[in-house]
């Protein structure tokens, strides 16, 4: 199974998008240790929608200029 990942803020926050049998994408956000929010999980219908939604949520909780130097790119990873 493949999934997409982007590490925000110098790899302190992880956003992941995993395909649900090609029908939709399951999104998970993981925060740094010691944070008190619950992990955020939700679905989107396309990979682009999933990536954009994950980036918006991370930026809402941790405002920053989300660029390649600070957050890298979305990367496809295979298990």
mmCIF file of the N, C-alpha and C atoms, coordinates in Angstrom:
data_MODEL
# 
_entry.id   MODEL 
# 
loop_
_atom_site.group_PDB 
_atom_site.id 
_atom_site.type_symbol 
_atom_site.label_atom_id 
_atom_site.label_alt_id 
_atom_site.label_comp_id 
_atom_site.label_asym_id 
_atom_site.label_entity_id 
_atom_site.label_seq_id 
_atom_site.pdbx_PDB_ins_code 
_atom_site.Cartn_x 
_atom_site.Cartn_y 
_atom_site.Cartn_z 
_atom_site.occupancy 
_atom_site.B_iso_or_equiv 
_atom_site.pdbx_formal_charge 
_atom_site.auth_seq_id 
_atom_site.auth_comp_id 
_atom_site.auth_asym_id 
_atom_site.auth_atom_id 
_atom_site.pdbx_PDB_model_num 
ATOM 1   N N  . UNK A 1 1  ? 0.847   -1.174 0.000  1.00 0.00 ? 1  UNK A N  1 
ATOM 2   C CA . UNK A 1 1  ? 0.000   0.000  0.000  1.00 0.00 ? 1  UNK A CA 1 
ATOM 3   C C  . UNK A 1 1  ? 0.895   1.241  0.000  1.00 0.00 ? 1  UNK A C  1 
ATOM 4   N N  . UNK A 1 2  ? 0.496   2.227  -0.743 1.00 0.00 ? 2  UNK A N  1 
ATOM 5   C CA . UNK A 1 2  ? 1.222   3.494  -0.816 1.00 0.00 ? 2  UNK A CA 1 
ATOM 6   C C  . UNK A 1 2  ? 0.483   4.560  -0.027 1.00 0.00 ? 2  UNK A C  1 
ATOM 7   N N  . UNK A 1 3  ? 1.240   5.522  0.443  1.00 0.00 ? 3  UNK A N  1 
ATOM 8   C CA . UNK A 1 3  ? 0.620   6.686  1.057  1.00 0.00 ? 3  UNK A CA 1 
ATOM 9   C C  . UNK A 1 3  ? 1.499   7.900  0.783  1.00 0.00 ? 3  UNK A C  1 
ATOM 10  N N  . UNK A 1 4  ? 0.928   9.070  1.013  1.00 0.00 ? 4  UNK A N  1 
ATOM 11  C CA . UNK A 1 4  ? 1.624   10.328 0.794  1.00 0.00 ? 4  UNK A CA 1 
ATOM 12  C C  . UNK A 1 4  ? 1.900   10.968 2.148  1.00 0.00 ? 4  UNK A C  1 
ATOM 13  N N  . UNK A 1 5  ? 3.033   11.633 2.261  1.00 0.00 ? 5  UNK A N  1 
ATOM 14  C CA . UNK A 1 5  ? 3.412   12.246 3.530  1.00 0.00 ? 5  UNK A CA 1 
ATOM 15  C C  . UNK A 1 5  ? 4.094   13.588 3.300  1.00 0.00 ? 5  UNK A C  1 
ATOM 16  N N  . UNK A 1 6  ? 3.815   14.512 4.204  1.00 0.00 ? 6  UNK A N  1 
ATOM 17  C CA . UNK A 1 6  ? 4.514   15.797 4.218  1.00 0.00 ? 6  UNK A CA 1 
ATOM 18  C C  . UNK A 1 6  ? 4.869   16.113 5.662  1.00 0.00 ? 6  UNK A C  1 
ATOM 19  N N  . UNK A 1 7  ? 6.105   16.456 5.900  1.00 0.00 ? 7  UNK A N  1 
ATOM 20  C CA . UNK A 1 7  ? 6.576   16.800 7.235  1.00 0.00 ? 7  UNK A CA 1 
ATOM 21  C C  . UNK A 1 7  ? 6.667   18.320 7.348  1.00 0.00 ? 7  UNK A C  1 
ATOM 22  N N  . UNK A 1 8  ? 5.848   18.887 8.209  1.00 0.00 ? 8  UNK A N  1 
ATOM 23  C CA . UNK A 1 8  ? 5.778   20.340 8.373  1.00 0.00 ? 8  UNK A CA 1 
ATOM 24  C C  . UNK A 1 8  ? 6.732   20.818 9.458  1.00 0.00 ? 8  UNK A C  1 
ATOM 25  N N  . UNK A 1 9  ? 7.103   22.076 9.377  1.00 0.00 ? 9  UNK A N  1 
ATOM 26  C CA . UNK A 1 9  ? 7.889   22.766 10.407 1.00 0.00 ? 9  UNK A CA 1 
ATOM 27  C C  . UNK A 1 9  ? 9.110   21.953 10.821 1.00 0.00 ? 9  UNK A C  1 
ATOM 28  N N  . UNK A 1 10 ? 9.959   21.726 9.836  1.00 0.00 ? 10 UNK A N  1 
ATOM 29  C CA . UNK A 1 10 ? 11.211  21.002 10.086 1.00 0.00 ? 10 UNK A CA 1 
ATOM 30  C C  . UNK A 1 10 ? 10.982  19.639 10.724 1.00 0.00 ? 10 UNK A C  1 
ATOM 31  N N  . UNK A 1 11 ? 9.999   18.937 10.206 1.00 0.00 ? 11 UNK A N  1 
ATOM 32  C CA . UNK A 1 11 ? 9.687   17.551 10.567 1.00 0.00 ? 11 UNK A CA 1 
ATOM 33  C C  . UNK A 1 11 ? 9.095   17.370 11.955 1.00 0.00 ? 11 UNK A C  1 
ATOM 34  N N  . UNK A 1 12 ? 8.456   18.392 12.517 1.00 0.00 ? 12 UNK A N  1 
ATOM 35  C CA . UNK A 1 12 ? 7.827   18.235 13.823 1.00 0.00 ? 12 UNK A CA 1 
ATOM 36  C C  . UNK A 1 12 ? 6.368   17.816 13.724 1.00 0.00 ? 12 UNK A C  1 
ATOM 37  N N  . UNK A 1 13 ? 5.727   18.046 12.582 1.00 0.00 ? 13 UNK A N  1 
ATOM 38  C CA . UNK A 1 13 ? 4.326   17.671 12.379 1.00 0.00 ? 13 UNK A CA 1 
ATOM 39  C C  . UNK A 1 13 ? 4.244   16.830 11.120 1.00 0.00 ? 13 UNK A C  1 
ATOM 40  N N  . UNK A 1 14 ? 3.559   15.714 11.211 1.00 0.00 ? 14 UNK A N  1 
ATOM 41  C CA . UNK A 1 14 ? 3.446   14.802 10.078 1.00 0.00 ? 14 UNK A CA 1 
ATOM 42  C C  . UNK A 1 14 ? 2.013   14.794 9.552  1.00 0.00 ? 14 UNK A C  1 
ATOM 43  N N  . UNK A 1 15 ? 1.862   15.009 8.244  1.00 0.00 ? 15 UNK A N  1 
ATOM 44  C CA . UNK A 1 15 ? 0.571   14.886 7.572  1.00 0.00 ? 15 UNK A CA 1 
ATOM 45  C C  . UNK A 1 15 ? 0.661   13.698 6.624  1.00 0.00 ? 15 UNK A C  1 
ATOM 46  N N  . UNK A 1 16 ? -0.334  12.796 6.684  1.00 0.00 ? 16 UNK A N  1 
ATOM 47  C CA . UNK A 1 16 ? -0.324  11.595 5.848  1.00 0.00 ? 16 UNK A CA 1 
ATOM 48  C C  . UNK A 1 16 ? -1.658  11.439 5.138  1.00 0.00 ? 16 UNK A C  1 
ATOM 49  N N  . UNK A 1 17 ? -1.603  10.983 3.897  1.00 0.00 ? 17 UNK A N  1 
ATOM 50  C CA . UNK A 1 17 ? -2.801  10.691 3.106  1.00 0.00 ? 17 UNK A CA 1 
ATOM 51  C C  . UNK A 1 17 ? -2.677  9.269  2.575  1.00 0.00 ? 17 UNK A C  1 
ATOM 52  N N  . UNK A 1 18 ? -3.632  8.417  2.938  1.00 0.00 ? 18 UNK A N  1 
ATOM 53  C CA . UNK A 1 18 ? -3.617  7.018  2.533  1.00 0.00 ? 18 UNK A CA 1 
ATOM 54  C C  . UNK A 1 18 ? -4.869  6.733  1.722  1.00 0.00 ? 18 UNK A C  1 
ATOM 55  N N  . UNK A 1 19 ? -4.711  6.092  0.576  1.00 0.00 ? 19 UNK A N  1 
ATOM 56  C CA . UNK A 1 19 ? -5.840  5.772  -0.280 1.00 0.00 ? 19 UNK A CA 1 
ATOM 57  C C  . UNK A 1 19 ? -6.691  4.670  0.353  1.00 0.00 ? 19 UNK A C  1 
ATOM 58  N N  . UNK A 1 20 ? -7.991  4.873  0.326  1.00 0.00 ? 20 UNK A N  1 
ATOM 59  C CA . UNK A 1 20 ? -8.948  3.888  0.824  1.00 0.00 ? 20 UNK A CA 1 
ATOM 60  C C  . UNK A 1 20 ? -9.483  3.114  -0.378 1.00 0.00 ? 20 UNK A C  1 
ATOM 61  N N  . UNK A 1 21 ? -8.681  2.187  -0.921 1.00 0.00 ? 21 UNK A N  1 
ATOM 62  C CA . UNK A 1 21 ? -9.037  1.388  -2.098 1.00 0.00 ? 21 UNK A CA 1 
ATOM 63  C C  . UNK A 1 21 ? -9.389  2.246  -3.310 1.00 0.00 ? 21 UNK A C  1 
ATOM 64  N N  . UNK A 1 22 ? -8.729  3.379  -3.446 1.00 0.00 ? 22 UNK A N  1 
ATOM 65  C CA . UNK A 1 22 ? -8.921  4.232  -4.614 1.00 0.00 ? 22 UNK A CA 1 
ATOM 66  C C  . UNK A 1 22 ? -10.201 5.038  -4.610 1.00 0.00 ? 22 UNK A C  1 
ATOM 67  N N  . UNK A 1 23 ? -10.994 4.949  -3.544 1.00 0.00 ? 23 UNK A N  1 
ATOM 68  C CA . UNK A 1 23 ? -12.268 5.674  -3.512 1.00 0.00 ? 23 UNK A CA 1 
ATOM 69  C C  . UNK A 1 23 ? -12.153 7.033  -2.844 1.00 0.00 ? 23 UNK A C  1 
ATOM 70  N N  . UNK A 1 24 ? -11.310 7.099  -1.818 1.00 0.00 ? 24 UNK A N  1 
ATOM 71  C CA . UNK A 1 24 ? -11.124 8.349  -1.089 1.00 0.00 ? 24 UNK A CA 1 
ATOM 72  C C  . UNK A 1 24 ? -9.800  8.260  -0.341 1.00 0.00 ? 24 UNK A C  1 
ATOM 73  N N  . UNK A 1 25 ? -9.398  9.370  0.275  1.00 0.00 ? 25 UNK A N  1 
ATOM 74  C CA . UNK A 1 25 ? -8.124  9.417  0.985  1.00 0.00 ? 25 UNK A CA 1 
ATOM 75  C C  . UNK A 1 25 ? -8.361  9.694  2.468  1.00 0.00 ? 25 UNK A C  1 
ATOM 76  N N  . UNK A 1 26 ? -7.771  8.862  3.289  1.00 0.00 ? 26 UNK A N  1 
ATOM 77  C CA . UNK A 1 26 ? -7.829  9.007  4.736  1.00 0.00 ? 26 UNK A CA 1 
ATOM 78  C C  . UNK A 1 26 ? -6.647  9.864  5.159  1.00 0.00 ? 26 UNK A C  1 
ATOM 79  N N  . UNK A 1 27 ? -6.920  10.945 5.886  1.00 0.00 ? 27 UNK A N  1 
ATOM 80  C CA . UNK A 1 27 ? -5.897  11.904 6.284  1.00 0.00 ? 27 UNK A CA 1 
ATOM 81  C C  . UNK A 1 27 ? -5.647  11.778 7.780  1.00 0.00 ? 27 UNK A C  1 
ATOM 82  N N  . UNK A 1 28 ? -4.378  11.794 8.147  1.00 0.00 ? 28 UNK A N  1 
ATOM 83  C CA . UNK A 1 28 ? -3.986  11.777 9.547  1.00 0.00 ? 28 UNK A CA 1 
ATOM 84  C C  . UNK A 1 28 ? -2.943  12.873 9.774  1.00 0.00 ? 28 UNK A C  1 
ATOM 85  N N  . UNK A 1 29 ? -3.080  13.579 10.878 1.00 0.00 ? 29 UNK A N  1 
ATOM 86  C CA . UNK A 1 29 ? -2.101  14.583 11.271 1.00 0.00 ? 29 UNK A CA 1 
ATOM 87  C C  . UNK A 1 29 ? -1.557  14.193 12.634 1.00 0.00 ? 29 UNK A C  1 
ATOM 88  N N  . UNK A 1 30 ? -0.255  14.199 12.765 1.00 0.00 ? 30 UNK A N  1 
ATOM 89  C CA . UNK A 1 30 ? 0.393   13.869 14.036 1.00 0.00 ? 30 UNK A CA 1 
ATOM 90  C C  . UNK A 1 30 ? 1.232   15.062 14.491 1.00 0.00 ? 30 UNK A C  1 
ATOM 91  N N  . UNK A 1 31 ? 1.004   15.469 15.736 1.00 0.00 ? 31 UNK A N  1 
ATOM 92  C CA . UNK A 1 31 ? 1.687   16.630 16.297 1.00 0.00 ? 31 UNK A CA 1 
ATOM 93  C C  . UNK A 1 31 ? 2.915   16.212 17.094 1.00 0.00 ? 31 UNK A C  1 
ATOM 94  N N  . UNK A 1 32 ? 3.733   17.183 17.471 1.00 0.00 ? 32 UNK A N  1 
ATOM 95  C CA . UNK A 1 32 ? 4.928   16.877 18.260 1.00 0.00 ? 32 UNK A CA 1 
ATOM 96  C C  . UNK A 1 32 ? 4.569   16.289 19.620 1.00 0.00 ? 32 UNK A C  1 
ATOM 97  N N  . UNK A 1 33 ? 5.455   15.492 20.198 1.00 0.00 ? 33 UNK A N  1 
ATOM 98  C CA . UNK A 1 33 ? 5.220   14.975 21.551 1.00 0.00 ? 33 UNK A CA 1 
ATOM 99  C C  . UNK A 1 33 ? 5.001   16.129 22.532 1.00 0.00 ? 33 UNK A C  1 
ATOM 100 N N  . UNK A 1 34 ? 4.089   15.919 23.459 1.00 0.00 ? 34 UNK A N  1 
ATOM 101 C CA . UNK A 1 34 ? 3.820   16.945 24.464 1.00 0.00 ? 34 UNK A CA 1 
ATOM 102 C C  . UNK A 1 34 ? 2.661   17.859 24.123 1.00 0.00 ? 34 UNK A C  1 
ATOM 103 N N  . UNK A 1 35 ? 2.194   17.840 22.888 1.00 0.00 ? 35 UNK A N  1 
ATOM 104 C CA . UNK A 1 35 ? 1.032   18.653 22.522 1.00 0.00 ? 35 UNK A CA 1 
ATOM 105 C C  . UNK A 1 35 ? -0.221  17.984 23.090 1.00 0.00 ? 35 UNK A C  1 
ATOM 106 N N  . UNK A 1 36 ? -1.259  18.765 23.328 1.00 0.00 ? 36 UNK A N  1 
ATOM 107 C CA . UNK A 1 36 ? -2.436  18.241 24.006 1.00 0.00 ? 36 UNK A CA 1 
ATOM 108 C C  . UNK A 1 36 ? -3.644  18.027 23.100 1.00 0.00 ? 36 UNK A C  1 
ATOM 109 N N  . UNK A 1 37 ? -3.516  18.304 21.836 1.00 0.00 ? 37 UNK A N  1 
ATOM 110 C CA . UNK A 1 37 ? -4.637  18.062 20.929 1.00 0.00 ? 37 UNK A CA 1 
ATOM 111 C C  . UNK A 1 37 ? -4.683  16.582 20.586 1.00 0.00 ? 37 UNK A C  1 
ATOM 112 N N  . UNK A 1 38 ? -5.855  16.108 20.256 1.00 0.00 ? 38 UNK A N  1 
ATOM 113 C CA . UNK A 1 38 ? -5.979  14.736 19.774 1.00 0.00 ? 38 UNK A CA 1 
ATOM 114 C C  . UNK A 1 38 ? -5.545  14.697 18.322 1.00 0.00 ? 38 UNK A C  1 
ATOM 115 N N  . UNK A 1 39 ? -5.001  13.566 17.868 1.00 0.00 ? 39 UNK A N  1 
ATOM 116 C CA . UNK A 1 39 ? -4.661  13.468 16.438 1.00 0.00 ? 39 UNK A CA 1 
ATOM 117 C C  . UNK A 1 39 ? -5.912  13.715 15.590 1.00 0.00 ? 39 UNK A C  1 
ATOM 118 N N  . UNK A 1 40 ? -5.729  14.406 14.500 1.00 0.00 ? 40 UNK A N  1 
ATOM 119 C CA . UNK A 1 40 ? -6.845  14.755 13.623 1.00 0.00 ? 40 UNK A CA 1 
ATOM 120 C C  . UNK A 1 40 ? -6.878  13.764 12.470 1.00 0.00 ? 40 UNK A C  1 
ATOM 121 N N  . UNK A 1 41 ? -8.072  13.212 12.199 1.00 0.00 ? 41 UNK A N  1 
ATOM 122 C CA . UNK A 1 41 ? -8.229  12.258 11.107 1.00 0.00 ? 41 UNK A CA 1 
ATOM 123 C C  . UNK A 1 41 ? -9.522  12.585 10.362 1.00 0.00 ? 41 UNK A C  1 
ATOM 124 N N  . UNK A 1 42 ? -9.488  12.507 9.031  1.00 0.00 ? 42 UNK A N  1 
ATOM 125 C CA . UNK A 1 42 ? -10.667 12.788 8.226  1.00 0.00 ? 42 UNK A CA 1 
ATOM 126 C C  . UNK A 1 42 ? -10.460 12.236 6.821  1.00 0.00 ? 42 UNK A C  1 
ATOM 127 N N  . UNK A 1 43 ? -11.502 12.291 5.988  1.00 0.00 ? 43 UNK A N  1 
ATOM 128 C CA . UNK A 1 43 ? -11.447 11.802 4.610  1.00 0.00 ? 43 UNK A CA 1 
ATOM 129 C C  . UNK A 1 43 ? -11.640 12.937 3.615  1.00 0.00 ? 43 UNK A C  1 
ATOM 130 N N  . UNK A 1 44 ? -11.056 12.781 2.435  1.00 0.00 ? 44 UNK A N  1 
ATOM 131 C CA . UNK A 1 44 ? -11.311 13.639 1.281  1.00 0.00 ? 44 UNK A CA 1 
ATOM 132 C C  . UNK A 1 44 ? -11.377 12.737 0.049  1.00 0.00 ? 44 UNK A C  1 
ATOM 133 N N  . UNK A 1 45 ? -12.032 13.214 -1.003 1.00 0.00 ? 45 UNK A N  1 
ATOM 134 C CA . UNK A 1 45 ? -12.285 12.374 -2.176 1.00 0.00 ? 45 UNK A CA 1 
ATOM 135 C C  . UNK A 1 45 ? -11.120 12.284 -3.142 1.00 0.00 ? 45 UNK A C  1 
ATOM 136 N N  . UNK A 1 46 ? -10.270 13.306 -3.200 1.00 0.00 ? 46 UNK A N  1 
ATOM 137 C CA . UNK A 1 46 ? -9.131  13.258 -4.118 1.00 0.00 ? 46 UNK A CA 1 
ATOM 138 C C  . UNK A 1 46 ? -7.843  13.538 -3.347 1.00 0.00 ? 46 UNK A C  1 
ATOM 139 N N  . UNK A 1 47 ? -6.741  13.130 -3.926 1.00 0.00 ? 47 UNK A N  1 
ATOM 140 C CA . UNK A 1 47 ? -5.451  13.367 -3.287 1.00 0.00 ? 47 UNK A CA 1 
ATOM 141 C C  . UNK A 1 47 ? -5.188  14.858 -3.128 1.00 0.00 ? 47 UNK A C  1 
ATOM 142 N N  . UNK A 1 48 ? -5.481  15.639 -4.144 1.00 0.00 ? 48 UNK A N  1 
ATOM 143 C CA . UNK A 1 48 ? -5.255  17.089 -4.076 1.00 0.00 ? 48 UNK A CA 1 
ATOM 144 C C  . UNK A 1 48 ? -6.076  17.713 -2.956 1.00 0.00 ? 48 UNK A C  1 
ATOM 145 N N  . UNK A 1 49 ? -7.358  17.346 -2.853 1.00 0.00 ? 49 UNK A N  1 
ATOM 146 C CA . UNK A 1 49 ? -8.204  17.864 -1.774 1.00 0.00 ? 49 UNK A CA 1 
ATOM 147 C C  . UNK A 1 49 ? -7.656  17.461 -0.416 1.00 0.00 ? 49 UNK A C  1 
ATOM 148 N N  . UNK A 1 50 ? -7.190  16.222 -0.293 1.00 0.00 ? 50 UNK A N  1 
ATOM 149 C CA . UNK A 1 50 ? -6.647  15.720 0.968  1.00 0.00 ? 50 UNK A CA 1 
ATOM 150 C C  . UNK A 1 50 ? -5.398  16.500 1.371  1.00 0.00 ? 50 UNK A C  1 
ATOM 151 N N  . UNK A 1 51 ? -4.501  16.707 0.427  1.00 0.00 ? 51 UNK A N  1 
ATOM 152 C CA . UNK A 1 51 ? -3.266  17.431 0.726  1.00 0.00 ? 51 UNK A CA 1 
ATOM 153 C C  . UNK A 1 51 ? -3.552  18.877 1.109  1.00 0.00 ? 51 UNK A C  1 
ATOM 154 N N  . UNK A 1 52 ? -4.423  19.533 0.369  1.00 0.00 ? 52 UNK A N  1 
ATOM 155 C CA . UNK A 1 52 ? -4.746  20.930 0.663  1.00 0.00 ? 52 UNK A CA 1 
ATOM 156 C C  . UNK A 1 52 ? -5.427  21.068 2.024  1.00 0.00 ? 52 UNK A C  1 
ATOM 157 N N  . UNK A 1 53 ? -6.356  20.158 2.342  1.00 0.00 ? 53 UNK A N  1 
ATOM 158 C CA . UNK A 1 53 ? -7.048  20.210 3.632  1.00 0.00 ? 53 UNK A CA 1 
ATOM 159 C C  . UNK A 1 53 ? -6.066  19.984 4.779  1.00 0.00 ? 53 UNK A C  1 
ATOM 160 N N  . UNK A 1 54 ? -5.182  19.022 4.642  1.00 0.00 ? 54 UNK A N  1 
ATOM 161 C CA . UNK A 1 54 ? -4.190  18.747 5.687  1.00 0.00 ? 54 UNK A CA 1 
ATOM 162 C C  . UNK A 1 54 ? -3.285  19.959 5.898  1.00 0.00 ? 54 UNK A C  1 
ATOM 163 N N  . UNK A 1 55 ? -2.819  20.559 4.821  1.00 0.00 ? 55 UNK A N  1 
ATOM 164 C CA . UNK A 1 55 ? -1.957  21.746 4.938  1.00 0.00 ? 55 UNK A CA 1 
ATOM 165 C C  . UNK A 1 55 ? -2.687  22.895 5.628  1.00 0.00 ? 55 UNK A C  1 
ATOM 166 N N  . UNK A 1 56 ? -3.966  23.100 5.313  1.00 0.00 ? 56 UNK A N  1 
ATOM 167 C CA . UNK A 1 56 ? -4.748  24.178 5.937  1.00 0.00 ? 56 UNK A CA 1 
ATOM 168 C C  . UNK A 1 56 ? -4.898  23.955 7.445  1.00 0.00 ? 56 UNK A C  1 
ATOM 169 N N  . UNK A 1 57 ? -5.164  22.707 7.834  1.00 0.00 ? 57 UNK A N  1 
ATOM 170 C CA . UNK A 1 57 ? -5.347  22.423 9.259  1.00 0.00 ? 57 UNK A CA 1 
ATOM 171 C C  . UNK A 1 57 ? -4.040  22.613 10.019 1.00 0.00 ? 57 UNK A C  1 
ATOM 172 N N  . UNK A 1 58 ? -2.942  22.115 9.482  1.00 0.00 ? 58 UNK A N  1 
ATOM 173 C CA . UNK A 1 58 ? -1.649  22.305 10.139 1.00 0.00 ? 58 UNK A CA 1 
ATOM 174 C C  . UNK A 1 58 ? -1.369  23.796 10.297 1.00 0.00 ? 58 UNK A C  1 
ATOM 175 N N  . UNK A 1 59 ? -1.630  24.568 9.256  1.00 0.00 ? 59 UNK A N  1 
ATOM 176 C CA . UNK A 1 59 ? -1.356  26.006 9.306  1.00 0.00 ? 59 UNK A CA 1 
ATOM 177 C C  . UNK A 1 59 ? -2.302  26.731 10.269 1.00 0.00 ? 59 UNK A C  1 
ATOM 178 N N  . UNK A 1 60 ? -3.507  26.219 10.447 1.00 0.00 ? 60 UNK A N  1 
ATOM 179 C CA . UNK A 1 60 ? -4.432  26.833 11.398 1.00 0.00 ? 60 UNK A CA 1 
ATOM 180 C C  . UNK A 1 60 ? -3.931  26.663 12.833 1.00 0.00 ? 60 UNK A C  1 
ATOM 181 N N  . UNK A 1 61 ? -3.415  25.506 13.168 1.00 0.00 ? 61 UNK A N  1 
ATOM 182 C CA . UNK A 1 61 ? -2.903  25.244 14.512 1.00 0.00 ? 61 UNK A CA 1 
ATOM 183 C C  . UNK A 1 61 ? -1.499  25.803 14.724 1.00 0.00 ? 61 UNK A C  1 
ATOM 184 N N  . UNK A 1 62 ? -0.692  25.773 13.678 1.00 0.00 ? 62 UNK A N  1 
ATOM 185 C CA . UNK A 1 62 ? 0.702   26.223 13.752 1.00 0.00 ? 62 UNK A CA 1 
ATOM 186 C C  . UNK A 1 62 ? 0.975   27.183 12.593 1.00 0.00 ? 62 UNK A C  1 
ATOM 187 N N  . UNK A 1 63 ? 0.534   28.444 12.684 1.00 0.00 ? 63 UNK A N  1 
ATOM 188 C CA . UNK A 1 63 ? 0.692   29.385 11.574 1.00 0.00 ? 63 UNK A CA 1 
ATOM 189 C C  . UNK A 1 63 ? 2.166   29.504 11.159 1.00 0.00 ? 63 UNK A C  1 
ATOM 190 N N  . UNK A 1 64 ? 2.387   29.360 9.858  1.00 0.00 ? 64 UNK A N  1 
ATOM 191 C CA . UNK A 1 64 ? 3.742   29.466 9.313  1.00 0.00 ? 64 UNK A CA 1 
ATOM 192 C C  . UNK A 1 64 ? 3.651   29.602 7.801  1.00 0.00 ? 64 UNK A C  1 
ATOM 193 N N  . UNK A 1 65 ? 4.736   30.029 7.179  1.00 0.00 ? 65 UNK A N  1 
ATOM 194 C CA . UNK A 1 65 ? 4.812   30.064 5.724  1.00 0.00 ? 65 UNK A CA 1 
ATOM 195 C C  . UNK A 1 65 ? 5.158   28.658 5.265  1.00 0.00 ? 65 UNK A C  1 
ATOM 196 N N  . UNK A 1 66 ? 4.188   27.996 4.710  1.00 0.00 ? 66 UNK A N  1 
ATOM 197 C CA . UNK A 1 66 ? 4.356   26.599 4.321  1.00 0.00 ? 66 UNK A CA 1 
ATOM 198 C C  . UNK A 1 66 ? 5.053   26.552 2.952  1.00 0.00 ? 66 UNK A C  1 
ATOM 199 N N  . UNK A 1 67 ? 6.376   26.390 2.993  1.00 0.00 ? 67 UNK A N  1 
ATOM 200 C CA . UNK A 1 67 ? 7.110   26.300 1.738  1.00 0.00 ? 67 UNK A CA 1 
ATOM 201 C C  . UNK A 1 67 ? 8.024   25.078 1.763  1.00 0.00 ? 67 UNK A C  1 
ATOM 202 N N  . UNK A 1 68 ? 8.685   24.822 0.670  1.00 0.00 ? 68 UNK A N  1 
ATOM 203 C CA . UNK A 1 68 ? 9.511   23.625 0.532  1.00 0.00 ? 68 UNK A CA 1 
ATOM 204 C C  . UNK A 1 68 ? 10.655  23.579 1.540  1.00 0.00 ? 68 UNK A C  1 
ATOM 205 N N  . UNK A 1 69 ? 11.223  24.716 1.891  1.00 0.00 ? 69 UNK A N  1 
ATOM 206 C CA . UNK A 1 69 ? 12.353  24.722 2.822  1.00 0.00 ? 69 UNK A CA 1 
ATOM 207 C C  . UNK A 1 69 ? 11.926  24.369 4.238  1.00 0.00 ? 69 UNK A C  1 
ATOM 208 N N  . UNK A 1 70 ? 10.760  24.828 4.658  1.00 0.00 ? 70 UNK A N  1 
ATOM 209 C CA . UNK A 1 70 ? 10.288  24.581 6.021  1.00 0.00 ? 70 UNK A CA 1 
ATOM 210 C C  . UNK A 1 70 ? 9.519   23.268 6.109  1.00 0.00 ? 70 UNK A C  1 
ATOM 211 N N  . UNK A 1 71 ? 8.755   22.958 5.070  1.00 0.00 ? 71 UNK A N  1 
ATOM 212 C CA . UNK A 1 71 ? 7.858   21.807 5.135  1.00 0.00 ? 71 UNK A CA 1 
ATOM 213 C C  . UNK A 1 71 ? 8.155   20.724 4.107  1.00 0.00 ? 71 UNK A C  1 
ATOM 214 N N  . UNK A 1 72 ? 9.022   20.964 3.202  1.00 0.00 ? 72 UNK A N  1 
ATOM 215 C CA . UNK A 1 72 ? 9.271   19.963 2.178  1.00 0.00 ? 72 UNK A CA 1 
ATOM 216 C C  . UNK A 1 72 ? 8.088   19.835 1.230  1.00 0.00 ? 72 UNK A C  1 
ATOM 217 N N  . UNK A 1 73 ? 8.072   18.754 0.505  1.00 0.00 ? 73 UNK A N  1 
ATOM 218 C CA . UNK A 1 73 ? 7.009   18.477 -0.454 1.00 0.00 ? 73 UNK A CA 1 
ATOM 219 C C  . UNK A 1 73 ? 6.229   17.251 -0.002 1.00 0.00 ? 73 UNK A C  1 
ATOM 220 N N  . UNK A 1 74 ? 5.046   17.068 -0.556 1.00 0.00 ? 74 UNK A N  1 
ATOM 221 C CA . UNK A 1 74 ? 4.325   15.819 -0.358 1.00 0.00 ? 74 UNK A CA 1 
ATOM 222 C C  . UNK A 1 74 ? 5.106   14.738 -1.104 1.00 0.00 ? 74 UNK A C  1 
ATOM 223 N N  . UNK A 1 75 ? 5.390   13.618 -0.420 1.00 0.00 ? 75 UNK A N  1 
ATOM 224 C CA . UNK A 1 75 ? 6.141   12.524 -1.031 1.00 0.00 ? 75 UNK A CA 1 
ATOM 225 C C  . UNK A 1 75 ? 5.332   11.233 -0.954 1.00 0.00 ? 75 UNK A C  1 
ATOM 226 N N  . UNK A 1 76 ? 5.409   10.466 -2.029 1.00 0.00 ? 76 UNK A N  1 
ATOM 227 C CA . UNK A 1 76 ? 4.753   9.175  -2.050 1.00 0.00 ? 76 UNK A CA 1 
ATOM 228 C C  . UNK A 1 76 ? 5.701   8.136  -1.436 1.00 0.00 ? 76 UNK A C  1 
ATOM 229 N N  . UNK A 1 77 ? 5.176   7.374  -0.480 1.00 0.00 ? 77 UNK A N  1 
ATOM 230 C CA . UNK A 1 77 ? 5.959   6.338  0.179  1.00 0.00 ? 77 UNK A CA 1 
ATOM 231 C C  . UNK A 1 77 ? 5.249   4.995  -0.004 1.00 0.00 ? 77 UNK A C  1 
ATOM 232 N N  . UNK A 1 78 ? 6.001   3.948  -0.186 1.00 0.00 ? 78 UNK A N  1 
ATOM 233 C CA . UNK A 1 78 ? 5.432   2.620  -0.341 1.00 0.00 ? 78 UNK A CA 1 
ATOM 234 C C  . UNK A 1 78 ? 5.776   1.770  0.867  1.00 0.00 ? 78 UNK A C  1 
ATOM 235 N N  . UNK A 1 79 ? 4.796   1.015  1.311  1.00 0.00 ? 79 UNK A N  1 
ATOM 236 C CA . UNK A 1 79 ? 5.038   0.080  2.426  1.00 0.00 ? 79 UNK A CA 1 
ATOM 237 C C  . UNK A 1 79 ? 5.599   -1.215 1.908  1.00 0.00 ? 79 UNK A C  1 
# 
